[in-house]
Amino acid sequence: MPDSPALLVIGECVADIVRLPEAPDRIHPGGSPANVAYGLARLGLGTTLITQLGPDSNGRLIGEHLASAGVRVLTDGSGAPTPAATVDLDEAGRAAYTFEITWTLGAVQLPGEPPRHVHTGSVATALEPGAASVLDLVRSFRPAATVSYDPNVRPGLMGDHARAVHRAERCVALSDVVKASDEDLRWLYPDEAPEKAAVRWLHSGPAVVLVTRGAGGAVAFLPGGATVSIGAPPVRVADTVGAGDAFMSGTLHALASYGLLGAQGRARLRSMDPAVLRDVLRRAVASAAVTVARAGALPPDEAELERALTSAPAPER
């Protein structure tokens, strides 16, 4: 693997302890940023993850999982226990989370040249003291890299609501690509429609804001008022764990294929043709659909994504 990664992800790894009614517990490697890194590597992109992993069985499980896709993992060497989350699934496969997480990310040296793109979000940008370290890293890479952000709101970890909103808006302003679910936006802005909040975020700096709607598909907003939406293909849901992360990795893979990532692609990203954005959404939704059809956060590889695209819905205009 080259010293300089095409993409860098900064954020937490989490051992997801999945509980189904009347079934034994299953442990899956997880954590939103780790899932995105894994998904990017599965799609053939050179990817490095800066994170914390403990010297425990869960840490070894996650480390081996990431390595199996080709993700290079860099840690701060703190030796803190690997974070864990209990994921309770209802009969429809919908997930509710209980967390045992600390995030104290210290200094990590990235060898080689700066990455072309940096992705972060979730607990890594919400939980101090590590959130401040993440923000500093993103700022340091931004002159040479485009930035993406997914708040991936976990209410039980967000702390004071006003502070959580401030942190999210600070990350949005640093980002070129922002993805959020409609549930994320409803938690952050309970008195505002998700679409209205997304447009307001767009005006603070990003080149595109994408909003996922679960089974309702996704919608994206561009500067100048263009809006692109797409439905979700019918799929038998095993569980929804990692669906949003697969959407994110699918989005970044598609943007990379169009040459829209990296400092040199920033201007083209800002002037992206809506037809290109439709294809990006189509690929992102197909990636998520593959993931929800099987247990755990297992996003598609390139061949699986191409097969899924043959049955993806036509974009809604």
DAVENJO-V159968 format. One record per run of one state. SS is the DSSP state (H for helix, E for strand, C for the rest). FROM is the first residue (numbers start at 0). TO is the last residue. Records with the same first field share a line. If there is no record, write none. Layout:
# DAVENJO-V159968
SS: FROM-TO ; FROM-TO
This chain:
# DAVENJO-V159968
C: 0-5 ; 10-12 ; 20-24 ; 30-30 ; 42-45 ; 51-55 ; 69-70 ; 75-82 ; 89-93 ; 100-115 ; 125-128 ; 142-144 ; 150-153 ; 157-159 ; 174-175 ; 188-192 ; 202-206 ; 212-212 ; 216-216 ; 222-225 ; 230-241 ; 257-261 ; 270-272 ; 292-300 ; 309-314 ; 316-316
E: 6-9 ; 13-19 ; 25-29 ; 46-50 ; 71-74 ; 83-88 ; 94-99 ; 116-120 ; 145-149 ; 176-180 ; 207-211 ; 217-221 ; 226-229 ; 315-315
H: 31-41 ; 56-68 ; 121-124 ; 129-141 ; 154-156 ; 160-173 ; 181-187 ; 193-201 ; 213-215 ; 242-256 ; 262-269 ; 273-291 ; 301-308
